[in-house]
């Protein structure tokens, strides 16, 4: 049976707190390099590594495996990060799920975070989904709910499609890929994408990260710091090429056309102020204005995904689990508890 349930949550649910940077404050400049495996960057929980042989080469997949802190319910949740992020940004969501009794598995995909960054790999969502399944095999987790944010939403769709028997629930948090970017954005070579990655300044990085949020808070500056310090690493050229290759993966491997084939009960959590879209800076403004329209895209996706429920968060941008954590966690936990 197909069903869609739409909630409209008011902006009063958006997390409050510390005020953003004032106009008089000088934006931070960064001069200390950070290794491209984030060696010095602390994660909120212990990080382990799964050895993987991919295309004949040895790689390492970083992950956090967090046991429940509340009464264990015997269930597991996998959290899949976005392209410009890594497992650490799920800290509050991990805590909320663990407190509710879930085991929480949080991988850094190959090419991201503390995992290996091969710059000659044929990156694909099929490969990343298979790596995630291998991690679950290693951890002896047979079935899990899968939560994907941004690029992680595209990966979560592919995982749910490839491993329907292992996916108890699918939760998509402002996923990119709700539209097929190839229909509006012209292709670029990997070398062109590499040039763009290399040319980014700290100011460019900060401006793009700010576009994710309705209201910028000082705590979000850490996402600027990591990206800016990575550019100072002697290994940055390898990082940049890996990033260009994963950009190609997103552009060349849409999942939008698979929505009707999803079997798992699905929750879409959509921040209504989000306008993120891949390649929007490479098209005329008249075209760019038609892209990343998350209110419409979320409703279209909910119509196409069987057994879907849509939660719309007013005055929230691209990362609800950071910008409106109470609303996001309420929707997530309610869905997991109802759809058993």
N, C-alpha and C positions, 0 to 999 in steps of 0.2 A: 504494500500500500504506500502510495506517495502522499506525503503531507508536508506542509510548510507552516511554520508558526513564527510570526513576526512580532518582536518586542520593540518598543521605542523607549529607550532609557534616556531620561533627561540629563542635561548637562550638569546638573547638581551632583551626579555620581562621579564626575571627573575628580581625580585626586587633587587635593589642594596641597598647601605647604609652602616651601621656600620660594621666595620671589625670584624671578629670572634676573639675568644680568642687566644692570642699568646702562644707559647710554654713556655715562661718564666713565664706566669701567673699561680698561684696556683689555682686549681679547688676549688670551695667553699665547705665547710663542713657545715652541718646543725645540730643544737643542740636544736632548739625550736620545740616542737611538734605542729602538726596541727590536729585539730579534724577531724574525718573521714567524717563529713558532710560539710567540708570546711567552718566552721562557720566564721573564721576570714579572709577567702580569698575573696577579693573584686571581684564582677562581674561588667561588664561595664554598665548594666542596672538593674533596680529594679527586684528583685527576688520575686516571689509569690509561693504559695504551693497549690497543689490540693490533698485533702485527698482521699485515695483509700483503699478499703478493698480488700485484696488479700489473698486467701486461709484462710479466717477467721481472718486475722490480719490487723490492721490499719497501713498503710504506707503513706508517703507524697512524692509527686512528685514535684520537684522544676521546675520552668520554668520562662523564660522571655517572655513578650508579648510587643513587641515594635511597636508603631504606626508609620505610615509613617511620614517622616520629609519633603518630597517633596510633590508635588501634588498627592493626594491619587488616586489610580487607582482601588480601591475596591477589590484587589486581595491579597492573603496571601501566604506566603512561610514558610515551616517548615524546620528547620535545625537540623539534627540528628548527634550527635557526635560519635567519635570513642571510642574504648575500653579504651585507656590510656588517655582519654581527658574528657571534660565537656563543657557545653554550653559557658563558657567565652571565649574560644579560637576562637569563631566565631565573635568576636567584629568587625573586619573590614568588614566582609561580611554582618553583620547586618546593619552597617552604610551605605554600598553601596546599599543594597536593600531598606532600609527605605528612603534614598535620592531619589531613583527611584520611590517611591510612594507605596511600598509594606508594608503591615503589616507583621511582622516577629515574628514567634513563635519558641522559642528555649527551648525545654525540656532537663532536665537532666533525663535520664532514671532511673528507680528504680535500685539501685545497683551502681549508679555513681554520681559524682559531689556532689551537695547539697541535693540530694534525699536520702530517706531511704536506708539502706544497709542490708536487711535481709540476714542472712547466712543459712537459711533453706528453701529457696524458690526454686521451680522448674522453674528456669529461662528458658524462651523460646522466640524466635522471635515473635511467635504468641501473647504471653502475652504482650511484649513490644509494639507491633503494636496496640493491643487492648487498652493499657494504653494511647497511643498517640491519638487514636481515641476518647477516653473518655475526654482527655484534649481539643481536638478540639470541642467536644460537649459542654463542659463547657464554652468555649470561643465563642460559637455560630459561629464557622467557618465550613461551610458546605463542601467547597472544597479548596484544596491548592496544590501548587507545593511542592514536597518533595525532599530535598537535603540530601544525606547521604554520609558521609566521613568514610572511613575505615570500622570498624564494623557497623557504621551507614549506610553504603551502603547496607550491608546484611539486616538490619532492613528496610531500604527504599524499597528494593525489596519485602520483605514480606508484608509491608504496601500496596504497590501498587497492589500486587496480592490479598490481602484480602479485600481491599477497592478501587476497580478500579473506582467506581463512585465518589469517593472523591479525587482522585489523578489527577490533571490537567496535571502535568509534573513530570517526574522522572529524577533527576540529580544525577549521581554517580561519586563521586570524589575519585579516587584511592581506590575503595572499596576492602576490603579483600573479600574472597569468590568467586573470579573469577575462582578459581579452587577448587576441592573437596579435602581437605587436608587428608581425610581418605584413599585416594588411595595411599599415599606415607608415611604418618606418623603413626606409631603404636599408639594405644590408651594408655592413662594413667588414673589411678584412680584419683578421686578428691583429695585424700590424697597426691598423688604424686605431683599434681599441687599446692596444698597448701604448700607443702614443698619447692617447687621452688619459690613461691611468698614470703615466709618468709625468704628465704636465700639470696634474692637480696640485694646487697650492693648499696650504692650511686654510686660507680664506675660502677657497672653493669647497673644501671638505666641510668646514663649519656651516657654510650656507646650505649645503645639501642636507646635512644632518638636521639643521633647523627646520627644513621643509617637512620633516616627518611629524612635527609636533605643532599643536595649536598654540601651546605656551611653552617656551624654552625655559628649563630650569638648570641651575648650576650643575646638578648631578649628571646631566646629559653630556657635559663637556668631556667626560671620559671617553666617549665614542669619537670625539674629535682628536683627543690626545693619542689614542692608540693608532689611529690611521696616520696622523702626522708623524709620529715617532717611527712607525714602520718605514716611512719614506727615507729615513736617515740611516737605515740598516744597510750594511754592505751587501746583504742578500736581497735587497728590494727588487732588483731586476727580475729575479726568479719569481718573487711574490707577484709582481705586476703582470708577468706573462700568465701565471696561473689565474689571476683575476680576469684577464682578458679572455682566457679560454672558458671560464665559467660564465662570463657575459654572453659569449657565443652560444653556450648551452641553453641559457634562458631564452635567447632570441630564436634559436633554430629548433627548439624542442617544445612547442606549446602543448599544454595539457587541457586547454579549454574545451576541446572537442571530445574529451573523454568523460565529461561530467555526467552524462546520462547513463554511463556504465558503472558508476560507483555503487557498490552494494552496501557498504556500512552506513548506519545512521550517521548523519552529518550535521554538524553545527557550524554555521558561518557567523563570525563575530566581525562586524564591519564598522570601523571608525568612519563617521560620515564626512569628516573634513579632509580625509586622505585624497590626494590627487597624484599619487606616485604612478609613474608609467615609464617603462624602459624605452629610451630613445626619444623621449619627448623634446629633448633639446636639439634634436637633429631634423625636426620638421617645422614647417611654417606655423606661426601662432594660430592661424585658423584651424589647423589640424591638431595642434597641441591641446587646444581647448576642448577637443572632443575625447581626449585620452585621460585615463585615470579617474573617470567619473564613478567613484566607488558606490555612491548611493544607488545608481542605476545598475551598475555591474553586479553588486551584491544581490539585488532582487532578481536579476536575470539568472544568476547562478542558482539561487534558491529554487527557481522554477524548473531548472533543468536537472538538478541533483535529486534523485529519489530519496524519500525519507529525510528531507532536510528541514532544518529549523534556522531561521535568520534572526540574529540579534543586532540591532542598529544602535550605535552609541553616538549620540549627538555631541558636537563640539569636541570630538576626539579624532586624532590623526592616524598615522600609519602603525603605531605600536600601542594598542590598547593595554597590553599587560604592563606597560610602564606608565602610560599617561592616565589610565583609568583602571588601576589594578583591582579595586574592590568590585567594580562592575564586571570586569573580565573574569575574575575568579568566581564570582557568583554565577555567571552564565556557564562557565566551564564545569564547575562542580555540580551544579544543578542538572546539567545535561548528562554527565557521567552517572549520576545517581539515579536519574529517571530512566535512562536508556540502558538497562542492564542486559 
